[in-house]
Amino acid sequence: MCARLPRNRSIPAGREPYCPHQDFTMLVLSRKVGEKILIGDQIAVTVVRVAQGIVRLGVEAPKELPIVREEIKDRLKADSQDQAPAARS
């Protein structure tokens, strides 16, 4: 949610408010096991299992589209910054 929006602003159920400071909004959906969410024409996200607070998702997408968990991307980015040679002065 945009930190610049007033906190008393009414937000429709299931939607984060539009933020003029970002290029996207978040759509919050409820799905049952076996149900899919379609993203464009080439990506489908399926709820595979829900158990003990863990949701298992399946992602169908073109092979050339990288699919990475956020924490892995963050770790790879941090590792690459740690390994980058120090700038010479």
C-alpha positions as CSV (number, residue, x, y, z in Angstrom):
1,M,0.0,0.0,0.0
2,C,1.2,3.5,-0.8
3,A,2.6,5.2,2.2
4,R,1.6,8.6,0.8
5,L,-2.1,7.9,0.7
6,P,-4.3,9.1,3.6
7,R,-5.0,6.2,6.1
8,N,-8.7,7.1,6.4
9,R,-9.3,6.6,2.6
10,S,-11.9,3.9,1.9
11,I,-10.6,0.9,0.0
12,P,-12.9,-1.5,-2.0
13,A,-12.8,-5.0,-0.6
14,G,-10.2,-7.2,-2.4
15,R,-8.3,-4.3,-4.0
16,E,-5.3,-2.3,-2.9
17,P,-5.7,1.3,-3.8
18,Y,-4.1,2.8,-6.9
19,C,-0.9,4.5,-6.1
20,P,0.3,7.2,-8.4
21,H,3.9,6.6,-7.1
22,Q,3.9,3.0,-8.4
23,D,3.2,1.4,-11.7
24,F,0.9,-1.3,-10.5
25,T,-2.0,-2.3,-8.2
26,M,-2.6,-5.5,-6.3
27,L,-5.6,-7.7,-7.0
28,V,-6.4,-10.0,-4.1
29,L,-8.2,-13.2,-5.0
30,S,-9.6,-16.2,-3.2
31,R,-9.1,-19.6,-4.9
32,K,-9.8,-23.2,-3.9
33,V,-7.5,-26.2,-4.5
34,G,-7.5,-26.9,-8.2
35,E,-8.7,-23.5,-9.3
36,K,-6.5,-21.3,-11.5
37,I,-5.6,-17.7,-12.0
38,L,-4.8,-16.6,-15.5
39,I,-2.2,-13.9,-16.2
40,G,-2.4,-12.8,-19.8
41,D,-2.6,-15.6,-22.4
42,Q,0.5,-17.5,-21.4
43,I,0.6,-17.8,-17.6
44,A,-1.6,-19.9,-15.3
45,V,-1.2,-20.2,-11.6
46,T,-3.0,-23.2,-10.0
47,V,-3.6,-23.7,-6.3
48,V,-2.2,-27.2,-5.8
49,R,-2.6,-27.7,-2.0
50,V,-3.3,-25.7,1.1
51,A,-2.2,-27.3,4.5
52,Q,-1.1,-25.9,7.8
53,G,-0.9,-22.3,6.6
54,I,1.2,-23.2,3.5
55,V,-0.2,-22.7,0.0
56,R,1.4,-24.8,-2.7
57,L,1.1,-23.1,-6.2
58,G,1.8,-24.5,-9.6
59,V,2.9,-22.0,-12.4
60,E,2.5,-22.8,-16.1
61,A,4.4,-20.4,-18.2
62,P,6.7,-20.3,-21.3
63,K,10.1,-21.8,-20.6
64,E,11.9,-18.5,-21.5
65,L,10.1,-16.7,-18.7
66,P,12.1,-17.0,-15.5
67,I,10.0,-17.8,-12.4
68,V,11.8,-17.3,-9.1
69,R,10.6,-17.0,-5.5
70,E,11.2,-13.4,-4.2
71,E,13.5,-14.5,-1.4
72,I,15.7,-16.4,-3.8
73,K,15.9,-13.4,-6.1
74,D,16.8,-11.2,-3.1
75,R,19.5,-13.6,-2.0
76,L,21.0,-13.8,-5.5
77,K,21.0,-10.1,-5.8
78,A,22.7,-9.7,-2.4
79,D,25.3,-12.4,-3.3
80,S,26.1,-10.7,-6.5
81,Q,26.6,-7.4,-4.8
82,D,28.9,-9.0,-2.2
83,Q,31.0,-10.6,-5.0
84,A,31.2,-7.4,-7.1
85,P,34.8,-6.0,-7.2
86,A,35.3,-2.9,-5.2
87,A,35.4,0.3,-7.2
88,R,38.9,1.8,-7.6
89,S,39.4,5.4,-6.6
